Amino acid sequence: MFKRILPALFTILLFGCSSTPSPNISQITESTSGQRQGDAVSLYWVTERLTKPETAADYVTAGDYGWYQSNYRWSEDSLREVIREGEKLIVGQGLISYSAHIRFNSSGEAVYQQYRENNRVLPLRPEEIDQYKGSADLVLANTRGENKLYQGYWNGETFETCEGQEFTKISFEETLPSYVIDRIQGLDSFVVLNGKSVLKSLQVESLLILADDGKDCIPRPNLWN
């Protein structure tokens, strides 16, 4: 009796294991991009599942006016959470630190908000909350094209990305100032580019950051913890 039951039980276990769905990695896509407007530079990261946004992040610097980094989370195409921290310039005070945490319901209403400036808790006006929503839309809109974000180091002959990919030829679609060209040709540099790759060639739509080669790569912000 025992000998007959054991094979049958083994068969059931095998069937149960084989019917368990395994995660499909191809359902998840990662997109990056960046843009420069005057002194402001924005870097974007987006994670989508089945073409729907799941999480995103941005890192934005605005020269002397400050900087910030954010995380965004969606559920069923609805923005559900925003976390941000950074510094901003206030007349008469200089740069002050601030942070924001907002949660939304499925209808887009802010059901939780916490905003701090220099550790003082302050309310957010409805138009300010709308600005955070607009930032989330901007991240998605700017990562839907062919171009992506490249960070790495250029020694005058080879561009090695932070992920270890190498490009021996770089072409710029935009016209660069002469002092920028001289800097790129004459010094080892850390650069952040927005463009697309074709074999060993990198076609650059815009040069976002040019700094000395001692600067570290900028990681995707993670403020969830």
The 8 nearest C-alpha neighbors of each residue, nearest first, counted from 0:
[[1, 3, 2, 4, 5, 6, 7, 8],
 [2, 0, 4, 3, 5, 6, 7, 8],
 [1, 3, 0, 5, 4, 6, 7, 8],
 [4, 2, 0, 1, 5, 6, 7, 8],
 [3, 5, 1, 7, 2, 6, 8, 0],
 [4, 6, 8, 7, 2, 3, 9, 1],
 [7, 5, 9, 8, 4, 3, 10, 2],
 [6, 8, 10, 4, 9, 5, 11, 3],
 [7, 9, 5, 11, 10, 6, 4, 12],
 [10, 8, 6, 12, 7, 11, 5, 13],
 [9, 11, 7, 13, 8, 12, 14, 6],
 [12, 10, 14, 8, 13, 9, 15, 7],
 [13, 11, 15, 9, 14, 10, 16, 8],
 [14, 12, 10, 16, 15, 11, 17, 9],
 [13, 15, 11, 17, 12, 16, 10, 18],
 [14, 16, 12, 18, 13, 17, 11, 19],
 [17, 15, 13, 19, 18, 14, 12, 11],
 [18, 16, 14, 15, 19, 13, 20, 12],
 [17, 19, 15, 16, 20, 14, 13, 21],
 [18, 20, 16, 17, 21, 15, 14, 22],
 [21, 19, 18, 22, 17, 23, 16, 15],
 [20, 22, 23, 19, 18, 24, 17, 16],
 [23, 21, 24, 20, 26, 25, 19, 27],
 [22, 24, 25, 26, 21, 27, 20, 48],
 [23, 25, 26, 27, 22, 28, 21, 48],
 [26, 24, 27, 23, 28, 49, 48, 22],
 [25, 27, 49, 24, 48, 23, 28, 50],
 [26, 28, 48, 25, 47, 24, 49, 29],
 [29, 27, 47, 46, 48, 30, 26, 25],
 [30, 28, 46, 45, 47, 27, 31, 44],
 [31, 29, 45, 44, 142, 46, 28, 147],
 [32, 30, 44, 147, 148, 43, 142, 45],
 [33, 31, 147, 148, 43, 142, 42, 193],
 [32, 34, 42, 41, 43, 193, 148, 35],
 [33, 35, 41, 40, 207, 36, 42, 32],
 [34, 36, 40, 39, 207, 37, 41, 33],
 [35, 37, 39, 38, 40, 34, 41, 61],
 [36, 38, 39, 35, 40, 61, 62, 34],
 [37, 39, 61, 62, 36, 40, 35, 60],
 [40, 38, 61, 36, 60, 37, 35, 62],
 [41, 39, 35, 60, 59, 34, 207, 61],
 [42, 40, 59, 33, 34, 58, 35, 43],
 [41, 43, 33, 58, 57, 32, 59, 40],
 [42, 44, 57, 32, 31, 33, 56, 138],
 [43, 45, 31, 56, 55, 30, 57, 32],
 [46, 44, 55, 30, 29, 54, 31, 47],
 [45, 47, 29, 54, 53, 28, 55, 52],
 [48, 46, 52, 53, 51, 28, 50, 27],
 [47, 49, 27, 51, 50, 26, 53, 52],
 [48, 50, 26, 51, 47, 27, 28, 52],
 [51, 49, 48, 47, 52, 28, 26, 27],
 [52, 50, 47, 48, 49, 76, 53, 75],
 [53, 51, 47, 54, 46, 73, 76, 48],
 [52, 54, 73, 47, 46, 72, 48, 51],
 [55, 53, 72, 46, 71, 45, 52, 73],
 [56, 54, 45, 71, 44, 70, 46, 72],
 [57, 55, 70, 44, 69, 43, 71, 220],
 [56, 58, 43, 69, 42, 68, 44, 59],
 [57, 59, 68, 42, 41, 67, 69, 43],
 [58, 60, 41, 67, 66, 40, 68, 42],
 [61, 59, 66, 40, 39, 62, 65, 67],
 [62, 60, 39, 64, 65, 38, 66, 63],
 [61, 63, 64, 38, 60, 65, 39, 66],
 [62, 64, 65, 61, 88, 94, 66, 87],
 [65, 63, 88, 61, 62, 87, 66, 94],
 [66, 64, 87, 86, 61, 63, 88, 62],
 [65, 67, 60, 86, 85, 59, 61, 87],
 [68, 66, 85, 59, 84, 58, 86, 60],
 [67, 69, 58, 57, 83, 84, 59, 85],
 [70, 68, 83, 57, 56, 82, 84, 71],
 [69, 71, 56, 82, 81, 55, 222, 83],
 [72, 70, 81, 55, 54, 80, 56, 82],
 [71, 73, 54, 80, 79, 53, 78, 55],
 [74, 72, 78, 53, 79, 77, 76, 52],
 [73, 75, 77, 76, 79, 78, 53, 72],
 [76, 74, 77, 73, 51, 52, 53, 78],
 [75, 77, 74, 73, 51, 52, 78, 53],
 [78, 76, 74, 73, 75, 79, 105, 107],
 [79, 77, 73, 72, 80, 74, 76, 103],
 [78, 80, 103, 73, 102, 72, 77, 104],
 [79, 81, 102, 72, 101, 71, 103, 78],
 [82, 80, 71, 101, 100, 70, 102, 83],
 [81, 83, 100, 70, 69, 99, 101, 71],
 [84, 82, 69, 99, 98, 68, 70, 100],
 [85, 83, 98, 67, 97, 68, 99, 69],
 [84, 86, 67, 66, 97, 96, 68, 98],
 [85, 87, 96, 65, 95, 66, 97, 94],
 [88, 86, 65, 94, 95, 64, 89, 66],
 [87, 89, 94, 64, 93, 65, 95, 90],
 [88, 90, 93, 92, 91, 94, 87, 95],
 [91, 89, 92, 93, 88, 94, 87, 95],
 [90, 92, 93, 89, 88, 94, 95, 87],
 [93, 91, 89, 90, 94, 95, 88, 87],
 [92, 94, 88, 89, 91, 90, 95, 87],
 [95, 93, 88, 87, 86, 89, 92, 65],
 [94, 96, 86, 87, 117, 93, 88, 97],
 [97, 95, 86, 117, 85, 116, 87, 94],
 [98, 96, 116, 115, 85, 84, 86, 117],
 [97, 99, 84, 115, 83, 114, 85, 116],
 [98, 100, 114, 83, 82, 113, 84, 115],
 [99, 101, 82, 113, 112, 81, 114, 83],
 [100, 102, 112, 81, 111, 80, 113, 99],
 [103, 101, 80, 111, 79, 109, 110, 112],
 [104, 102, 109, 79, 108, 107, 110, 80],
 [103, 105, 106, 107, 108, 79, 110, 109],
 [104, 106, 107, 77, 103, 79, 108, 78],
 [107, 105, 104, 108, 103, 77, 109, 78],
 [108, 106, 103, 104, 105, 109, 78, 77],
 [107, 109, 103, 104, 106, 110, 105, 102],
 [108, 110, 103, 111, 102, 107, 101, 104],
 [109, 111, 103, 102, 108, 104, 112, 101],
 [112, 110, 102, 101, 109, 113, 103, 100],
 [111, 113, 101, 100, 102, 114, 109, 110],
 [112, 114, 100, 99, 101, 115, 111, 120],
 [113, 115, 99, 121, 120, 98, 122, 100],
 [114, 116, 120, 119, 98, 118, 97, 121],
 [117, 115, 97, 119, 118, 96, 120, 98],
 [116, 118, 96, 119, 97, 95, 115, 120],
 [119, 117, 116, 115, 120, 97, 96, 98],
 [120, 118, 115, 116, 117, 121, 114, 97],
 [119, 121, 115, 114, 118, 116, 122, 113],
 [120, 122, 114, 115, 119, 123, 116, 113],
 [123, 121, 114, 124, 120, 113, 112, 115],
 [122, 124, 127, 125, 128, 121, 114, 112],
 [123, 125, 127, 126, 128, 122, 129, 121],
 [126, 124, 128, 127, 129, 123, 130, 109],
 [127, 125, 129, 128, 124, 130, 123, 131],
 [128, 126, 130, 124, 129, 125, 123, 131],
 [127, 129, 125, 131, 130, 126, 124, 132],
 [128, 130, 126, 132, 127, 131, 133, 125],
 [131, 129, 133, 127, 128, 132, 134, 126],
 [130, 132, 134, 128, 133, 129, 135, 127],
 [133, 131, 129, 135, 130, 134, 136, 128],
 [132, 134, 130, 136, 131, 135, 137, 129],
 [133, 135, 137, 131, 132, 136, 130, 138],
 [134, 136, 132, 138, 133, 137, 131, 139],
 [137, 135, 133, 139, 134, 138, 140, 132],
 [138, 136, 134, 140, 135, 139, 141, 133],
 [137, 139, 135, 141, 136, 140, 43, 134],
 [138, 140, 136, 137, 142, 141, 135, 143],
 [141, 139, 137, 138, 142, 143, 136, 144],
 [142, 140, 138, 139, 143, 137, 32, 144],
 [141, 143, 32, 139, 140, 144, 31, 30],
 [144, 142, 141, 140, 139, 145, 30, 146],
 [145, 143, 146, 142, 141, 147, 140, 32],
 [146, 144, 147, 195, 143, 194, 142, 32],
 [147, 145, 194, 195, 144, 193, 32, 148],
 [148, 146, 32, 31, 194, 193, 195, 149],
 [147, 149, 32, 193, 31, 192, 33, 150],
 [150, 148, 192, 191, 193, 160, 147, 151],
 [151, 149, 191, 160, 161, 190, 192, 216],
 [150, 152, 160, 161, 159, 190, 189, 191],
 [151, 153, 189, 159, 158, 188, 190, 160],
 [154, 152, 158, 188, 155, 187, 157, 189],
 [155, 153, 187, 156, 157, 188, 152, 158],
 [154, 156, 184, 153, 157, 183, 187, 185],
 [157, 155, 154, 167, 158, 153, 168, 184],
 [158, 156, 167, 153, 166, 154, 155, 159],
 [157, 159, 153, 166, 152, 165, 160, 167],
 [160, 158, 165, 152, 151, 164, 163, 157],
 [161, 159, 151, 163, 164, 162, 150, 152],
 [160, 162, 151, 163, 150, 216, 159, 164],
 [161, 163, 160, 164, 159, 151, 150, 165],
 [164, 162, 160, 161, 159, 165, 151, 158],
 [163, 165, 160, 159, 162, 166, 161, 158],
 [166, 164, 159, 158, 160, 163, 157, 167],
 [167, 165, 199, 158, 168, 157, 200, 159],
 [166, 168, 157, 199, 156, 158, 200, 165],
 [167, 169, 200, 166, 201, 199, 170, 157],
 [168, 170, 201, 200, 202, 171, 167, 203],
 [169, 171, 202, 203, 201, 172, 168, 200],
 [172, 170, 203, 173, 202, 204, 169, 174],
 [171, 173, 204, 203, 170, 174, 202, 205],
 [174, 172, 171, 175, 205, 204, 203, 206],
 [175, 173, 176, 172, 171, 177, 205, 180],
 [174, 176, 173, 179, 177, 180, 171, 178],
 [177, 175, 179, 178, 180, 174, 181, 173],
 [176, 178, 180, 179, 181, 175, 182, 174],
 [179, 177, 181, 180, 176, 182, 175, 183],
 [180, 178, 182, 177, 176, 181, 183, 175],
 [179, 181, 177, 183, 182, 178, 184, 176],
 [182, 180, 178, 184, 179, 183, 185, 177],
 [181, 183, 179, 185, 180, 184, 186, 178],
 [182, 184, 180, 181, 185, 186, 179, 155],
 [185, 183, 181, 155, 182, 180, 186, 154],
 [184, 186, 182, 183, 181, 155, 187, 180],
 [187, 185, 182, 183, 188, 184, 154, 155],
 [188, 186, 154, 153, 212, 155, 211, 185],
 [189, 187, 212, 211, 153, 152, 210, 186],
 [188, 190, 212, 152, 210, 211, 151, 209],
 [191, 189, 209, 208, 151, 150, 152, 188],
 [190, 192, 150, 208, 207, 149, 206, 151],
 [193, 191, 206, 149, 207, 148, 205, 194],
 [192, 194, 148, 205, 147, 204, 33, 203],
 [195, 193, 203, 146, 204, 147, 202, 192],
 [194, 196, 146, 202, 201, 147, 203, 145],
 [197, 195, 201, 200, 202, 198, 194, 199],
 [196, 198, 200, 199, 201, 195, 202, 166],
 [197, 199, 200, 196, 201, 166, 168, 167],
 [200, 198, 166, 167, 197, 168, 201, 196],
 [199, 201, 168, 197, 198, 169, 166, 196],
 [200, 202, 196, 169, 195, 203, 197, 168],
 [201, 203, 170, 195, 194, 196, 169, 171],
 [204, 202, 194, 171, 205, 193, 172, 170],
 [203, 205, 194, 172, 193, 171, 173, 202],
 [206, 204, 193, 203, 192, 207, 173, 194],
 [207, 205, 192, 208, 191, 193, 203, 204],
 [206, 208, 191, 192, 35, 205, 40, 34],
 [209, 207, 191, 190, 206, 210, 192, 189],
 [210, 208, 190, 189, 188, 191, 207, 211],
 [211, 209, 189, 188, 190, 212, 208, 214],
 [212, 210, 188, 213, 189, 214, 187, 209],
 [211, 213, 188, 189, 214, 187, 210, 152],
 [214, 212, 211, 215, 189, 188, 210, 187],
 [213, 215, 212, 211, 189, 216, 210, 188],
 [216, 214, 217, 213, 189, 212, 151, 218],
 [215, 217, 218, 150, 161, 214, 151, 189],
 [216, 218, 215, 219, 150, 220, 58, 214],
 [219, 217, 220, 216, 221, 215, 58, 161],
 [218, 220, 221, 56, 217, 44, 57, 58],
 [221, 219, 218, 56, 222, 68, 69, 70],
 [220, 222, 223, 219, 70, 224, 56, 69],
 [223, 221, 224, 220, 70, 82, 69, 83],
 [222, 224, 221, 70, 82, 220, 71, 81],
 [223, 222, 221, 82, 220, 70, 100, 83]]
